[in-house]
């Protein structure tokens, strides 16, 4: 099973990119984040016609939003964290596909260190861990995919000294993310690529993409049983160089399941 995750930064603005990339790469499952559209404007039929007969999505006008596109039936869908309010930002979509529990997340950005939104980000990651604890266990088949908005390690930052105590790489954020990982996840990109330094996000300023000054904040984490079946994981930088791209690149992993 080929699994991909991609913060598309506006599904309707980047629909052609999604269609072209999927035609070239044929993923069994694609987790999208930052749809930036209401449910009524989600391009459901176009994506079904592209080879994904099974689709679940949770939209939000202009912000957030997550979707799971699958070639296989989707069961047991959960929209947002269980304790979220009806008006809460749309940040989580989970479901079971071919016996694997898929958790697709778009973690909060945090905006500014010490702000209410920064504290909300840390709390949201804590609540994500609590959700995982309450509904599954590490000996089951689980994949956590998405834009976590935190670079886990110095290897995941183009220049750690330049990002020290900056948003996405603070000690508080990394500790909060590590708490989620300690649920029982393996970072399959790191498992398959050792200490290679590659990134999934680059700012739109200062020619950061061209200079490869990025962060690896888009992740595919697997429970141990699934991680052992991983045969490869990579970041496809190609779409980041297309016309009017998302600032993120797709992350892919393949599993013998």
Secondary structure, DSSP 8 states (H G I E B T S, - for coil): -EEEEEE-S-TTTSHHHHHHHHHHH--SEEEEE---S-GGG--HHHHHHTT--EEEEE--TTS--EEEEESS--EEEEES-TT--TTS---EEEEEETTEEEEEEE-----STTSHHHHHHHHHHHHHHHHHHHH--TTS-EEEEEE-SS--SGGGBS-HHHHTTSTTS-HHHHHHHHHHHTTTEEEHHHHHHTT----SEE-SSTTTTTTT-EE--EEEEEEHHHHTTEEEEEEE-GGGGSTT--SB-EEEEEE--
